Amino acid sequence: MATSATLQPTKWWTGGKSPFNMEYGKLMMWYFLMSDAFTFGAFLISYGTIRFSQNFWPDPNVVFNAFPGAGHANLPLAFVSVMTFVLIISSVTMVLAVHAGHNNNKKEVVKWLFWTIIGGAAFLGCQAWEWHHLITGEHVVLADGKLDIIGQSMRGNPWGRLVPEEQVLAALQNTSHETLLQLSQMGHHGTTGVDHGALSHEQLLKSIQVAELHVREKGPVAFGGYFFGITGFHGFHVFSGVIINIVMLLMTQKGVFERRGHYLMIEKAGLYWHFVDLVWVFVFTFFYLV
Amino acid sequence: MASVNPTTSSTGERVIPKPNTAHIWKTFWILLAVTCVEFAVAFMLISPGAKTMRLAIFVGLTIVKAFYIVAEFMHLKYEVKSLIWSIIIPLLFVVWLLVAMVMEGGSIFVGRGF
C-alpha cells in the first residue's frame, strides 16, 4: 500500500477510508464554522449595506480614541490594537496546545491551554471596558435646537458632524438648567470648591466655554445596534470559546485524552478558537479601520 | 503512539516538533506585521482623496490575514483537496451576498437623495 501511494495519488473515493481524511467530529466542526461564517458574513454585510446608504458615518478615530487610565487623551486605535494583539497571541498559544497534543505531551497541552484561556479572558475584559466606556461616555450633542449630553447606546450616537460655534451659542439659550449645570461641571474638571448648583441660570451660561465642548450633531442611530450587536456576538463566541477551553483543560488534566490515546478534542476546540480570531480580523477592519 | 519527549528523541522518527513551532511563530510574525502595516496606513494615508485606496488596502490585507489564519492556524492548507473545496465553494455565496447588498446600499443612498 505504501509503495502504490508513492507511485500514484491516493484514491480517496474508492471506499475503505474517510474521503476527507478527517475524523467525523472535526469535519462537523468545520461545517459548523462554515455556517457560523455565513452568520457573521450576513451581519457584517448588513452593516455595510446600511453604511453605504448613509451620507455620514462616525469616524472610528474619533469614536475609539480612549485608553484605560489615560483620561481624555486622544489615542485613536491604541486600545483596539492591544485587543487585537491579545487575540492573535492567544491563537498562537492554541496552535501550540494542539501541537503539544500531537506529541501526546500532556504537560505542554495544559500549559498552552492555560495561556489561551488567560488571553481569551483578557480580551473579554478589554471588551467590557470598551463597552462601558462607550455607554457611560458624556458627549455633548445638538438635538432639537438644544444641547444634550449622551453616551453611545442603541438609541443614540453622539458622533455626528461638528457643530459651528454660533449654532452652539444659540442652542445654549434653549438648553435646560440641569444640562447647563452638567456642562459647566464638565468644563471644570480640576476645580474644586465651586458650587455650581448655587449659580444662577445666567452665571451658568457664562461659565460654559463653548469651544471646549466639541458639540456634534447626533450620528446615525444604526451605529450602536451594529457595533454592540456584532462585537457582542463576537464577544459571546470568545466567551463560549473560553468555556470550551476550560473544559478541555480540565479534561486534559484528568487524563481523559491521555487514556484515549489522542488529543483530537483539543484540535476541535482549536478550530473554534481560531475562527473567533478570524472573525475579529474582519470586525477590526470594518469597525475600527475603515 | 507513545509519549515522546522531543529533546531526548534520537530515533529520527518524531523529530518534527522543533521546526513546526518555528512555523507557527512565523505565521504569528506575519499576522503581526500585516496588522502593523494596517495601523501605518490608518495614520499615514488620511487624505480624503485616498479613501477608496485605503479601503482597498484594508480589505486586501484583511484577506491576507484571513488566509494565514485559515491556512496555517486552522491547518486547512494541509487537508485533502475535496475538503478544502467543500469549505471554500459555499463561502462564495457570502461574496454574492456582499456584492448584491453593497449595490443595494448604493441604490438606497441614491433613493434617499442626500
Chai-1 contact restraints between the chains, C-beta under 6 A:
chainA,res_idxA,chainB,res_idxB,connection_type,confidence,min_distance_angstrom,max_distance_angstrom,comment,restraint_id
A,F20,B,V80,contact,1.0,0.0,6.0,A-B,restraint_1
A,F20,B,L83,contact,1.0,0.0,6.0,A-B,restraint_2
A,N21,B,V80,contact,1.0,0.0,6.0,A-B,restraint_3
A,M34,B,I87,contact,1.0,0.0,6.0,A-B,restraint_4
A,G41,B,V94,contact,1.0,0.0,6.0,A-B,restraint_5
A,I45,B,L97,contact,1.0,0.0,6.0,A-B,restraint_6
A,I45,B,L98,contact,1.0,0.0,6.0,A-B,restraint_7
A,I45,B,M101,contact,1.0,0.0,6.0,A-B,restraint_8
A,T49,B,M101,contact,1.0,0.0,6.0,A-B,restraint_9
A,T49,B,E104,contact,1.0,0.0,6.0,A-B,restraint_10
A,T49,B,G105,contact,1.0,0.0,6.0,A-B,restraint_11
A,F52,B,V102,contact,1.0,0.0,6.0,A-B,restraint_12
A,F52,B,G105,contact,1.0,0.0,6.0,A-B,restraint_13
A,F52,B,G106,contact,1.0,0.0,6.0,A-B,restraint_14
A,S53,B,G105,contact,1.0,0.0,6.0,A-B,restraint_15
A,S53,B,I108,contact,1.0,0.0,6.0,A-B,restraint_16
A,S53,B,F109,contact,1.0,0.0,6.0,A-B,restraint_17
A,N55,B,F114,contact,1.0,0.0,6.0,A-B,restraint_18
A,T84,B,T35,contact,1.0,0.0,6.0,A-B,restraint_19
A,I88,B,L31,contact,1.0,0.0,6.0,A-B,restraint_20
A,S91,B,F73,contact,1.0,0.0,6.0,A-B,restraint_21
A,V92,B,F28,contact,1.0,0.0,6.0,A-B,restraint_22
A,V95,B,I24,contact,1.0,0.0,6.0,A-B,restraint_23
A,V95,B,F73,contact,1.0,0.0,6.0,A-B,restraint_24
A,N103,B,P17,contact,1.0,0.0,6.0,A-B,restraint_25
A,N104,B,S3,contact,1.0,0.0,6.0,A-B,restraint_26
A,L271,B,M74,contact,1.0,0.0,6.0,A-B,restraint_27
A,H274,B,I69,contact,1.0,0.0,6.0,A-B,restraint_28
A,H274,B,F73,contact,1.0,0.0,6.0,A-B,restraint_29
A,H274,B,M74,contact,1.0,0.0,6.0,A-B,restraint_30
A,D277,B,I69,contact,1.0,0.0,6.0,A-B,restraint_31
A,L278,B,A66,contact,1.0,0.0,6.0,A-B,restraint_32
A,L278,B,I69,contact,1.0,0.0,6.0,A-B,restraint_33
A,V281,B,T62,contact,1.0,0.0,6.0,A-B,restraint_34
A,V281,B,K65,contact,1.0,0.0,6.0,A-B,restraint_35
A,V281,B,A66,contact,1.0,0.0,6.0,A-B,restraint_36
A,T285,B,F58,contact,1.0,0.0,6.0,A-B,restraint_37
A,T285,B,T62,contact,1.0,0.0,6.0,A-B,restraint_38
A,L289,B,A42,contact,1.0,0.0,6.0,A-B,restraint_39
A,L289,B,F58,contact,1.0,0.0,6.0,A-B,restraint_40
A,V290,B,L55,contact,1.0,0.0,6.0,A-B,restraint_41
A,V290,B,F58,contact,1.0,0.0,6.0,A-B,restraint_42
